[in-house]
Structures are given as structure tokens and as C-alpha cells.
Amino acid sequence: MDKKVAEHVAEVLKAVAHPVRLQIIELLETKEMCVGDIVTALGGKQAITSQQLNMMKDKGVLNCRRDGAKVYYRIEDRSVIRLLHCIHDHYKSKKS
């Protein structure tokens, strides 16, 4: 892996390496959701959730679309889901 690729991979990993961001990705794994529904599902504050969503969007993990006053987010890079499943499986195997 050359330096440029390693830097990009590190940025993507940093973009998802937070408990709230991991929960957001899990919510969005099967469907897109508007910010308000994500906030309700996580029980957090809208400003913090929006900040987390925008950070992942900036790194290419998520994408969004506007429908009237609502903004809907979805997974842009499905390979992130596969990566997180691998890490989750690793955790489960070590826990047993």
C-alpha cells in the first residue's frame, strides 16, 4: 500500500471510529433516514448528530439528498459496511 492510499484508508477509518458514528452507520445499513429519525433512534441531540453525519459525508462514507426541509442520509461506500462487519465478527469471536 503506497502512502497516498494508506492516508486515505486512515481518514476513512477515523471517520467511522466513534461509537455514535458506528451506530449511525448501523442505522443506515438497510435504508436511508432523515436526520430527525436518526436523532430519535439514537436519543442524541440534533446538532451533534448533524455534525457526525456531515463529517462522514465529507470523508465519502455517507451521501445525502434533500427532500423539502428534510435531509436524508445513506451509505455511500458499501465497503465500509463489510469492514465494520469484519471488525464486529472479530469482537464476537474474542468475546466467546
Backbone as JSON, one array per atom type, in Angstrom:
{
  "sequence": "MDKKVAEHVAEVLKAVAHPVRLQIIELLETKEMCVGDIVTALGGKQAITSQQLNMMKDKGVLNCRRDGAKVYYRIEDRSVIRLLHCIHDHYKSKKS",
  "N": [[0.86, -1.18, 0.0], [0.69, 2.09, -0.98], [1.77, 5.35, 0.21], [-0.18, 7.38, -0.22], [-2.57, 5.95, -0.56], [-2.65, 4.67, 1.93], [-2.97, 6.88, 3.61], [-5.51, 7.76, 2.82], [-7.09, 5.53, 3.53], [-6.69, 5.57, 6.31], [-7.97, 7.98, 6.92], [-10.66, 7.36, 6.32], [-11.08, 5.31, 8.19], [-10.78, 6.8, 10.56], [-12.99, 8.4, 10.25], [-15.14, 6.75, 10.85], [-14.6, 5.8, 13.31], [-15.92, 6.07, 15.96], [-18.21, 5.74, 18.62], [-20.9, 6.82, 18.28], [-20.95, 7.4, 15.54], [-20.6, 4.83, 14.52], [-23.0, 3.68, 15.33], [-24.77, 5.21, 13.82], [-24.07, 4.41, 11.22], [-24.85, 1.75, 11.38], [-27.63, 2.08, 11.62], [-28.17, 3.14, 9.1], [-27.57, 1.12, 7.41], [-29.45, -0.52, 6.11], [-31.36, 1.19, 5.06], [-32.09, 4.53, 3.9], [-32.23, 7.43, 5.96], [-33.85, 10.23, 7.51], [-32.44, 13.1, 9.17], [-33.8, 13.78, 11.55], [-35.08, 11.35, 12.24], [-32.86, 9.74, 12.72], [-31.75, 11.05, 14.92], [-33.82, 10.63, 16.78], [-33.77, 7.81, 16.96], [-31.25, 7.38, 18.08], [-31.32, 8.91, 20.34], [-29.97, 11.24, 20.8], [-28.63, 14.6, 20.46], [-29.71, 16.92, 17.99], [-27.86, 18.73, 16.8], [-25.34, 17.63, 17.38], [-25.58, 15.12, 16.18], [-25.97, 15.87, 13.49], [-23.49, 17.05, 13.01], [-21.83, 14.79, 13.18], [-22.84, 13.29, 11.03], [-22.26, 14.99, 8.85], [-19.47, 15.0, 8.94], [-18.86, 12.34, 8.25], [-19.95, 12.34, 5.72], [-18.31, 14.19, 4.42], [-15.99, 12.66, 4.25], [-16.67, 10.76, 2.45], [-18.05, 8.52, 3.23], [-20.78, 8.61, 3.72], [-23.71, 9.8, 1.93], [-26.06, 12.3, 0.92], [-29.44, 13.54, 0.45], [-31.74, 16.11, -0.27], [-35.1, 16.61, 0.62], [-37.51, 18.65, 0.41], [-37.78, 20.19, 3.49], [-36.36, 18.29, 4.8], [-33.39, 16.33, 5.28], [-31.99, 13.51, 3.93], [-29.97, 10.76, 4.73], [-27.63, 8.32, 3.51], [-25.71, 5.28, 3.09], [-22.79, 5.71, 1.35], [-20.47, 4.42, 0.6], [-20.33, 1.19, 0.38], [-18.38, -0.65, 1.05], [-17.42, 0.05, 3.5], [-19.32, -0.95, 5.23], [-18.85, -3.72, 4.98], [-16.27, -3.84, 6.08], [-16.77, -3.01, 8.73], [-18.43, -5.09, 9.56], [-16.58, -7.18, 9.56], [-14.88, -6.36, 11.65], [-16.71, -6.37, 13.75], [-17.38, -9.1, 13.8], [-14.89, -10.09, 14.56], [-14.71, -9.05, 17.16], [-16.88, -10.42, 18.36], [-15.92, -13.07, 18.17], [-13.72, -13.02, 19.86], [-14.89, -12.48, 22.24], [-16.23, -14.76, 22.94]],
  "CA": [[0.0, 0.0, 0.0], [1.52, 3.29, -1.01], [1.47, 6.34, 1.24], [-1.43, 8.09, -0.52], [-3.67, 5.02, -0.25], [-2.65, 4.49, 3.39], [-3.54, 8.09, 4.21], [-6.95, 7.75, 2.55], [-7.68, 4.48, 4.37], [-6.66, 6.08, 7.68], [-9.03, 9.0, 7.05], [-11.95, 6.67, 6.37], [-11.17, 4.65, 9.49], [-11.03, 7.84, 11.55], [-14.35, 8.91, 10.05], [-16.14, 5.85, 11.44], [-14.09, 5.33, 14.61], [-16.58, 6.74, 17.09], [-19.43, 4.96, 18.91], [-22.11, 7.39, 17.68], [-20.87, 7.22, 14.09], [-20.84, 3.41, 14.25], [-24.45, 3.47, 15.47], [-25.41, 5.83, 12.65], [-23.84, 3.53, 10.08], [-25.71, 0.58, 11.55], [-29.0, 2.5, 11.28], [-28.29, 3.42, 7.67], [-27.13, -0.04, 6.63], [-30.51, -1.1, 5.29], [-32.24, 2.2, 4.46], [-31.74, 5.91, 4.18], [-33.04, 8.01, 7.03], [-33.68, 11.67, 7.69], [-31.7, 13.46, 10.37], [-34.69, 13.7, 12.71], [-35.28, 9.94, 12.6], [-31.6, 9.27, 13.29], [-31.67, 11.64, 16.26], [-34.78, 9.92, 17.62], [-33.3, 6.43, 17.17], [-30.07, 7.39, 18.93], [-31.58, 9.63, 21.58], [-28.98, 12.3, 20.97], [-29.01, 15.96, 20.1], [-29.66, 17.1, 16.55], [-26.64, 19.42, 16.39], [-24.22, 16.69, 17.45], [-25.82, 14.1, 15.15], [-25.71, 16.51, 12.19], [-22.04, 17.2, 12.91], [-21.28, 13.46, 12.89], [-23.26, 12.95, 9.67], [-21.51, 15.81, 7.89], [-18.08, 14.56, 8.93], [-18.79, 11.11, 7.47], [-20.24, 12.72, 4.33], [-17.09, 14.81, 3.9], [-14.98, 11.62, 4.02], [-17.17, 9.87, 1.41], [-18.7, 7.34, 3.81], [-22.21, 8.82, 3.54], [-24.17, 10.8, 0.99], [-27.37, 12.77, 1.37], [-30.3, 14.22, -0.51], [-32.73, 16.97, 0.39], [-36.48, 16.47, 0.19], [-38.17, 19.72, 1.14], [-37.0, 20.64, 4.64], [-35.65, 17.16, 5.39], [-32.18, 15.81, 4.64], [-31.9, 12.06, 4.09], [-28.61, 10.23, 4.59], [-27.49, 6.92, 3.13], [-24.34, 4.82, 2.97], [-22.24, 5.94, 0.01], [-19.41, 3.44, 0.35], [-20.76, -0.07, 1.0], [-17.24, -1.4, 1.56], [-17.3, 0.38, 4.92], [-20.18, -1.92, 5.92], [-18.12, -5.0, 5.04], [-15.18, -3.67, 7.03], [-17.32, -2.98, 10.09], [-18.88, -6.45, 9.87], [-15.38, -7.96, 9.9], [-14.44, -5.95, 12.99], [-17.73, -6.86, 14.68], [-17.18, -10.55, 13.9], [-13.66, -10.27, 15.34], [-15.09, -8.79, 18.55], [-17.71, -11.54, 18.85], [-15.11, -14.29, 18.31], [-12.84, -12.84, 21.01], [-15.75, -12.43, 23.43], [-16.7, -16.12, 23.26]],
  "C": [[0.9, 1.23, 0.0], [1.0, 4.32, 0.0], [0.12, 7.03, 1.02], [-2.64, 7.21, -0.18], [-3.78, 4.83, 1.26], [-3.27, 5.7, 4.09], [-5.05, 8.13, 4.01], [-7.66, 6.72, 3.44], [-7.74, 4.95, 5.82], [-7.76, 7.12, 7.9], [-10.41, 8.37, 7.13], [-12.13, 5.97, 7.72], [-11.44, 5.66, 10.61], [-12.47, 8.34, 11.47], [-15.41, 8.03, 10.69], [-15.77, 5.43, 12.85], [-14.63, 6.14, 15.78], [-17.88, 6.0, 17.36], [-20.7, 5.51, 18.26], [-22.1, 7.19, 16.17], [-21.1, 5.76, 13.71], [-22.33, 3.09, 14.36], [-25.2, 4.06, 14.29], [-25.26, 4.92, 11.44], [-24.73, 2.3, 10.18], [-27.16, 0.91, 11.21], [-29.19, 2.63, 9.78], [-27.94, 2.21, 6.79], [-28.2, -0.56, 5.69], [-31.42, -0.07, 4.62], [-31.71, 3.59, 4.74], [-32.7, 6.45, 5.23], [-32.81, 9.52, 7.08], [-33.02, 11.93, 9.04], [-32.57, 13.31, 11.62], [-34.92, 12.27, 13.18], [-34.01, 9.34, 13.21], [-31.45, 9.78, 14.71], [-32.6, 10.9, 17.22], [-34.29, 8.51, 17.94], [-32.12, 6.39, 18.13], [-30.29, 8.08, 20.27], [-30.58, 10.73, 21.85], [-29.54, 13.66, 20.65], [-28.81, 16.15, 18.6], [-28.36, 17.74, 16.09], [-25.45, 18.47, 16.36], [-24.36, 15.63, 16.36], [-25.52, 14.67, 13.76], [-24.21, 16.69, 11.97], [-21.38, 15.87, 12.54], [-21.61, 13.04, 11.45], [-22.44, 13.72, 8.63], [-20.05, 15.38, 7.81], [-17.93, 13.29, 8.1], [-19.09, 11.38, 6.0], [-19.0, 13.33, 3.7], [-16.01, 13.79, 3.56], [-15.45, 10.58, 3.0], [-17.82, 8.6, 1.93], [-20.21, 7.41, 3.58], [-22.46, 9.79, 2.39], [-25.56, 11.22, 1.46], [-28.14, 13.38, 0.2], [-31.32, 15.03, 0.3], [-34.09, 16.71, -0.24], [-37.29, 17.48, 0.99], [-37.26, 20.2, 2.26], [-36.15, 19.53, 5.24], [-34.43, 16.78, 4.56], [-32.09, 14.33, 4.97], [-30.47, 11.6, 3.83], [-28.66, 8.75, 4.23], [-26.0, 6.57, 3.07], [-23.9, 5.04, 1.52], [-21.25, 4.85, -0.36], [-19.74, 2.15, 1.09], [-19.59, -0.9, 1.53], [-17.0, -1.11, 3.03], [-18.15, -0.59, 5.75], [-19.46, -3.25, 6.05], [-16.99, -4.94, 6.05], [-15.71, -3.73, 8.46], [-17.88, -4.34, 10.49], [-17.7, -7.33, 10.26], [-14.9, -7.63, 11.31], [-15.42, -6.45, 14.04], [-17.59, -8.36, 14.88], [-15.94, -10.87, 14.72], [-13.97, -10.09, 16.83], [-15.89, -9.96, 19.13], [-16.89, -12.8, 19.05], [-14.18, -14.19, 19.52], [-13.62, -12.85, 22.32], [-16.16, -13.82, 23.88], [-15.7, -16.9, 24.07]]
}
